[in-house]
Amino acid sequence: MSADDQSAPREPSVDEHSVVLHDRGAAIEQSDAFENPGLPPHRPRQTDLHPHKERRAERQVVGWFLASMLGSVLAIVAYIAVPIELGNMASVRANNLFLGLAIALGLLGIGIGAMHWARQLMSSHEVVEERHLTRGSEPSRARAVEIFQLGDEESGFSRRSLIRNTLIGAIALVPLPAVVLFRDLAPQQDAVEAIAHTMWKPGTRLALDPSGAPIKATDVTMGSAFHVIPEDLTEIGHNEGYLDQKALAAVLLVRLPPEKLHEEPGREGWSYDGIVAYSKICTHVGCPVALYEQQTHHLLCPCHQSTFDVSRHARVVFGPAKRPLPQLPITVDADGYLVAQRDFTEPIGASFFERLHHIDPEHVPLTAAETETRA
């Protein structure tokens, strides 16, 4: 080898390297890239090879869907046949046990049946679909229809009428236990009637919650907020609807300077010396409105931040609530105790479509006859 050959570096050949570098950026070309191996060969299932096993799998799927239908019906039966008795924890456990098992059977029947259908009866061929533009051209629309028809053919949804019908029946029945359970949570009487009247009536004293001590006007200091219930509520036992009545009649009592009150015509007499009383139940979804800000005279609902202006008949100034808090007209009796003039002039609590005709659009006092008509 000559000296020139030893001093000059030898250029490597392309075949000696697996990577060829190009001039621009980080673009590289791998010469050892592997070829696409394609999809593995299809392995037929037992249901593909033996018609009697296919029919057996179909019966199994139908059986699971029938079991789901049975579970849905049993859930309703268990809820009615094993009632919860007040003060009996054994009845609560029995009701939850049978109800939970029946609902689990209803849901599992659909899930296991659908999974067994997909694994044993639907087409098991692996397919690869190349991405394409989603333009709604006529050829693509025709192809989409063809794909749906192919999917229907492979799944056997139209052909296997027994599976299809039992699946539809199971899906139709599985929500029924929830419908029965949630319907039973509603009051037996009309929903609006249940919240149209509370324990407040003319002359009922305002009392502290939970002690039940009556409140004098002189006890309410400037800027204070009192949680109030009707004095008569303390005479009701917990097994006689105490919590239900308290949820309807709960009131928040606030005192602010009389000059800060902006009372509308016809409602000047609803307050007493700057003391106002409003329903504690938010008009959004019924959460307790219990946060009072002295400087702005705002009441805040902690659930969804609905904010009400106490100085302007608790009108909404922020949040999802759509109407003011119902105001309780108050005054004082001969002994100086705060008393209610009448009940609320509209149903308390969250708004919903059934009560729209019960709401006073002008938020003005109503006569007793009008209140009765609205309720």
C-alpha positions as CSV (number, residue, x, y, z in Angstrom):
1,M,0.0,0.0,0.0
2,S,1.4,3.4,-1.0
3,A,1.9,6.4,1.4
4,D,-0.9,8.3,-0.4
5,D,-3.3,5.5,0.3
6,Q,-2.4,5.4,3.9
7,S,-2.8,9.2,4.5
8,A,-6.1,9.6,2.6
9,P,-9.2,8.6,4.5
10,R,-11.3,5.9,2.8
11,E,-14.9,6.8,1.9
12,P,-17.3,4.2,3.5
13,S,-19.7,2.5,1.1
14,V,-23.4,2.6,1.5
15,D,-23.6,-1.2,2.0
16,E,-21.4,-1.1,5.1
17,H,-23.9,1.0,7.1
18,S,-27.5,0.6,7.9
19,V,-28.3,4.3,8.0
20,V,-27.7,6.8,5.2
21,L,-27.6,10.5,6.3
22,H,-29.0,13.1,4.0
23,D,-27.9,16.7,3.7
24,R,-31.1,18.3,5.1
25,G,-32.2,18.3,8.7
26,A,-32.5,15.0,10.6
27,A,-34.0,13.1,7.6
28,I,-32.6,9.6,7.6
29,E,-33.3,6.5,5.5
30,Q,-33.1,3.1,7.2
31,S,-32.0,0.4,4.8
32,D,-32.9,-2.4,7.3
33,A,-36.6,-1.5,7.6
34,F,-38.8,-4.6,8.0
35,E,-41.6,-5.5,5.6
36,N,-45.3,-5.4,6.7
37,P,-46.0,-8.9,7.9
38,G,-49.7,-8.5,7.3
39,L,-52.5,-10.0,9.4
40,P,-52.1,-13.4,11.0
41,P,-54.1,-16.2,9.4
42,H,-57.6,-16.5,10.5
43,R,-58.2,-19.3,13.1
44,P,-61.8,-20.5,12.9
45,R,-63.7,-21.0,16.2
46,Q,-65.7,-24.0,17.2
47,T,-68.9,-22.1,16.4
48,D,-67.6,-21.5,12.9
49,L,-66.9,-25.2,12.3
50,H,-69.8,-26.9,14.0
51,P,-73.4,-25.7,13.4
52,H,-74.7,-27.4,16.6
53,K,-72.1,-25.4,18.7
54,E,-73.2,-22.2,17.0
55,R,-76.8,-23.0,17.9
56,R,-75.8,-23.7,21.5
57,A,-73.9,-20.4,21.8
58,E,-77.0,-18.7,20.4
59,R,-79.1,-20.3,23.1
60,Q,-76.6,-19.2,25.8
61,V,-76.8,-15.6,24.6
62,V,-80.6,-15.7,24.7
63,G,-80.5,-17.2,28.1
64,W,-78.4,-14.4,29.5
65,F,-80.7,-11.8,28.0
66,L,-83.7,-13.6,29.5
67,A,-81.8,-13.7,32.8
68,S,-81.4,-9.9,32.5
69,M,-85.1,-9.5,32.0
70,L,-85.8,-11.7,35.0
71,G,-83.4,-9.7,37.1
72,S,-85.1,-6.4,36.2
73,V,-88.5,-7.7,37.1
74,L,-87.2,-9.3,40.4
75,A,-85.7,-5.9,41.4
76,I,-89.2,-4.3,41.3
77,V,-90.7,-7.3,43.1
78,A,-88.0,-7.2,45.8
79,Y,-88.4,-3.4,46.3
80,I,-92.2,-3.9,46.9
81,A,-92.1,-7.3,48.7
82,V,-89.3,-6.4,51.1
83,P,-90.2,-2.9,52.3
84,I,-88.0,-0.8,54.6
85,E,-89.6,-0.5,58.0
86,L,-88.9,2.6,60.1
87,G,-86.4,1.8,62.8
88,N,-85.8,-1.8,61.6
89,M,-82.2,-2.1,60.3
90,A,-82.8,-5.7,59.4
91,S,-85.4,-4.6,56.8
92,V,-82.9,-2.1,55.4
93,R,-80.3,-4.8,55.0
94,A,-82.8,-7.3,53.4
95,N,-84.1,-4.7,51.0
96,N,-80.6,-3.7,49.9
97,L,-79.5,-7.3,49.6
98,F,-82.4,-8.6,47.4
99,L,-82.6,-5.3,45.4
100,G,-78.9,-5.2,44.7
101,L,-78.8,-8.9,43.7
102,A,-81.7,-8.4,41.3
103,I,-80.3,-5.2,39.7
104,A,-76.9,-6.9,39.4
105,L,-78.5,-9.8,37.5
106,G,-80.3,-7.4,35.2
107,L,-77.1,-5.6,34.3
108,L,-74.7,-8.6,34.2
109,G,-77.2,-10.5,32.0
110,I,-76.9,-7.8,29.3
111,G,-73.2,-7.4,29.6
112,I,-72.3,-11.1,29.6
113,G,-74.8,-11.9,26.9
114,A,-73.5,-9.2,24.6
115,M,-69.9,-10.2,25.2
116,H,-70.7,-13.9,24.5
117,W,-72.5,-12.9,21.3
118,A,-69.5,-10.9,20.1
119,R,-66.9,-13.5,20.9
120,Q,-68.8,-16.6,19.7
121,L,-71.2,-15.5,16.9
122,M,-70.1,-12.3,15.3
123,S,-67.5,-12.3,12.6
124,S,-64.0,-12.9,14.0
125,H,-62.0,-11.8,11.0
126,E,-59.4,-9.1,11.7
127,V,-59.7,-6.1,9.3
128,V,-57.7,-3.0,8.8
129,E,-59.4,0.1,7.5
130,E,-57.3,2.7,5.9
131,R,-58.0,6.3,6.9
132,H,-59.6,8.4,4.3
133,L,-61.3,11.8,4.0
134,T,-64.7,12.0,5.6
135,R,-66.3,14.0,2.8
136,G,-70.0,13.1,2.3
137,S,-69.7,12.4,-1.4
138,E,-72.2,10.0,-3.0
139,P,-69.7,7.2,-3.3
140,S,-68.7,7.5,0.4
141,R,-72.3,7.6,1.4
142,A,-73.0,4.4,-0.6
143,R,-69.9,2.8,0.9
144,A,-71.1,3.7,4.4
145,V,-74.5,2.0,3.7
146,E,-72.6,-1.0,2.4
147,I,-70.5,-1.1,5.6
148,F,-73.5,-0.9,7.8
149,Q,-75.2,-3.7,5.9
150,L,-72.0,-5.8,6.1
151,G,-71.8,-5.2,9.9
152,D,-75.4,-6.2,10.2
153,E,-74.7,-9.4,8.2
154,E,-71.6,-10.3,10.2
155,S,-73.2,-9.6,13.6
156,G,-76.4,-11.5,12.6
157,F,-78.5,-8.7,14.2
158,S,-81.2,-9.0,11.6
159,R,-80.8,-12.7,10.9
160,R,-80.8,-13.9,14.6
161,S,-84.2,-12.6,15.5
162,L,-84.4,-14.5,18.8
163,I,-81.2,-12.8,20.1
164,R,-82.2,-9.4,18.8
165,N,-85.7,-9.6,20.4
166,T,-84.4,-10.8,23.8
167,L,-81.7,-8.1,23.7
168,I,-84.3,-5.4,23.0
169,G,-86.5,-6.8,25.8
170,A,-83.6,-6.8,28.3
171,I,-82.6,-3.2,27.4
172,A,-86.2,-2.1,27.7
173,L,-86.7,-3.7,31.1
174,V,-83.4,-2.9,32.8
175,P,-84.2,0.8,33.5
176,L,-87.6,0.0,35.1
177,P,-86.2,-0.7,38.6
178,A,-84.6,2.7,38.6
179,V,-87.8,4.3,37.5
180,V,-89.7,2.6,40.3
181,L,-87.1,3.5,42.9
182,F,-86.8,7.2,41.9
183,R,-90.6,7.6,41.5
184,D,-91.0,6.3,45.1
185,L,-88.8,9.1,46.3
186,A,-91.4,11.7,45.3
187,P,-94.2,12.8,47.7
188,Q,-97.4,10.9,47.4
189,Q,-99.3,14.2,46.8
190,D,-98.9,16.6,44.0
191,A,-95.3,17.9,43.9
192,V,-96.3,21.6,43.9
193,E,-98.9,21.0,46.6
194,A,-96.2,19.5,48.8
195,I,-94.1,22.7,48.8
196,A,-96.9,25.3,48.3
197,H,-97.6,25.7,52.1
198,T,-95.3,25.6,55.1
199,M,-95.9,25.9,58.9
200,W,-95.7,29.6,58.7
201,K,-99.1,31.2,59.4
202,P,-100.3,34.5,60.8
203,G,-99.0,35.0,64.3
204,T,-96.4,32.2,64.3
205,R,-93.4,33.3,66.3
206,L,-89.9,33.2,64.7
207,A,-87.6,30.9,66.8
208,L,-83.9,30.1,66.8
209,D,-82.8,26.9,65.1
210,P,-82.5,24.4,66.8
211,S,-83.3,25.6,70.3
212,G,-86.8,26.9,69.4
213,A,-86.4,30.0,71.6
214,P,-88.6,32.9,70.3
215,I,-86.8,36.0,69.0
216,K,-87.5,39.5,70.0
217,A,-86.8,42.3,67.5
218,T,-84.4,43.8,70.0
219,D,-82.3,40.6,70.0
220,V,-81.5,41.0,66.3
221,T,-78.4,43.1,66.1
222,M,-77.3,45.1,63.0
223,G,-75.5,43.0,60.5
224,S,-76.4,39.7,62.2
225,A,-77.9,36.6,60.6
226,F,-80.2,34.2,62.4
227,H,-81.2,30.7,61.3
228,V,-84.9,30.6,62.1
229,I,-87.7,28.0,62.3
230,P,-91.4,28.3,63.3
231,E,-91.9,28.1,67.1
232,D,-94.5,25.4,66.6
233,L,-91.9,23.1,64.9
234,T,-90.4,22.1,68.2
235,E,-93.7,20.3,69.1
236,I,-93.3,17.9,66.2
237,G,-91.3,14.7,66.8
238,H,-88.7,13.3,64.4
239,N,-90.9,10.4,63.5
240,E,-93.8,12.8,62.7
241,G,-92.2,14.7,59.9
242,Y,-90.0,17.1,61.7
243,L,-87.2,17.2,59.1
244,D,-89.7,17.5,56.2
245,Q,-91.4,20.5,57.8
246,K,-88.1,22.1,58.7
247,A,-86.9,21.8,55.2
248,L,-89.9,23.7,54.0
249,A,-90.0,26.4,56.7
250,A,-86.3,27.2,57.3
251,V,-85.7,30.9,57.2
252,L,-82.7,33.2,57.4
253,L,-83.3,36.4,59.4
254,V,-81.1,39.4,58.6
255,R,-81.0,43.0,60.0
256,L,-79.6,45.9,58.1
257,P,-80.0,49.7,58.2
258,P,-83.6,50.6,57.2
259,E,-82.2,53.1,54.7
260,K,-80.4,50.3,52.9
261,L,-83.6,48.5,52.1
262,H,-85.0,49.1,48.6
263,E,-88.5,47.8,49.0
264,E,-90.9,47.6,46.1
265,P,-94.4,49.2,46.2
266,G,-96.8,46.9,48.1
267,R,-94.0,45.2,50.0
268,E,-93.0,47.9,52.4
269,G,-94.7,46.2,55.3
270,W,-93.0,42.9,54.8
271,S,-90.0,43.9,57.0
272,Y,-89.7,45.4,60.5
273,D,-87.2,48.1,61.4
274,G,-84.7,46.8,58.8
275,I,-85.3,43.1,59.7
276,V,-86.1,40.9,56.8
277,A,-86.7,37.2,56.5
278,Y,-86.2,35.0,53.5
279,S,-86.5,31.3,52.7
280,K,-83.2,29.5,53.4
281,I,-83.8,27.1,50.5
282,C,-82.0,28.2,47.2
283,T,-84.2,28.5,44.2
284,H,-81.7,26.8,42.0
285,V,-81.6,23.2,43.3
286,G,-82.6,23.6,46.9
287,C,-79.3,23.9,48.8
288,P,-79.3,25.9,52.1
289,V,-78.4,29.5,51.6
290,A,-76.5,30.3,54.7
291,L,-73.5,32.6,53.9
292,Y,-74.2,36.3,54.6
293,E,-71.8,39.1,53.7
294,Q,-72.4,42.1,55.9
295,Q,-70.8,44.8,53.7
296,T,-72.6,44.0,50.4
297,H,-75.8,42.5,52.1
298,H,-75.5,39.5,49.8
299,L,-76.6,35.9,50.6
300,L,-74.5,33.2,49.0
301,C,-75.4,29.6,48.2
302,P,-72.3,27.4,48.8
303,C,-73.4,24.8,46.3
304,H,-73.3,26.7,43.0
305,Q,-72.5,30.2,44.1
306,S,-76.0,31.7,43.5
307,T,-75.9,35.2,45.1
308,F,-79.0,37.1,46.4
309,D,-79.2,40.8,47.3
310,V,-80.9,41.0,50.7
311,S,-81.5,44.8,50.4
312,R,-83.6,44.2,47.2
313,H,-86.0,41.4,48.1
314,A,-83.2,38.8,47.7
315,R,-83.1,39.2,43.9
316,V,-80.4,37.2,42.0
317,V,-77.3,39.1,41.3
318,F,-75.1,36.2,40.3
319,G,-75.2,32.4,39.7
320,P,-77.5,29.9,38.1
321,A,-80.6,30.7,40.2
322,K,-83.4,32.2,38.1
323,R,-85.7,33.8,40.7
324,P,-85.4,35.6,44.1
325,L,-85.7,33.8,47.4
326,P,-89.3,33.8,48.7
327,Q,-89.7,36.5,51.4
328,L,-91.6,35.8,54.6
329,P,-93.6,38.9,55.7
330,I,-92.9,39.6,59.4
331,T,-93.9,42.0,62.1
332,V,-93.9,42.0,66.0
333,D,-96.6,41.0,68.4
334,A,-97.7,42.8,71.6
335,D,-94.7,41.3,73.5
336,G,-92.2,42.4,71.0
337,Y,-91.5,39.0,69.5
338,L,-91.1,38.6,65.8
339,V,-94.0,36.9,64.2
340,A,-95.0,35.9,60.6
341,Q,-97.8,37.9,58.9
342,R,-98.6,35.0,56.6
343,D,-97.1,32.1,54.8
344,F,-94.8,32.5,51.8
345,T,-96.7,33.8,48.7
346,E,-95.1,31.2,46.4
347,P,-93.7,27.7,46.7
348,I,-90.2,27.6,48.2
349,G,-87.2,25.7,46.8
350,A,-85.9,24.9,43.4
351,S,-87.8,26.0,40.3
352,F,-89.3,23.5,37.8
353,F,-91.8,23.6,35.0
354,E,-94.7,22.2,37.0
355,R,-94.7,25.2,39.4
356,L,-94.5,28.0,36.8
357,H,-98.1,29.0,37.2
358,H,-97.7,29.1,41.0
359,I,-95.0,31.8,40.9
360,D,-96.0,35.4,41.3
361,P,-94.4,37.2,38.3
362,E,-94.5,40.5,40.0
363,H,-93.3,39.2,43.4
364,V,-96.1,41.1,45.2
365,P,-98.2,40.0,48.1
366,L,-101.2,37.8,47.3
367,T,-104.5,37.5,49.0
368,A,-105.3,34.3,50.8
369,A,-107.7,33.3,48.1
370,E,-105.1,33.8,45.4
371,T,-102.6,31.8,47.3
372,E,-105.0,28.9,47.7
373,T,-105.8,29.0,44.0
374,R,-102.2,28.9,43.0
375,A,-101.6,25.9,45.3
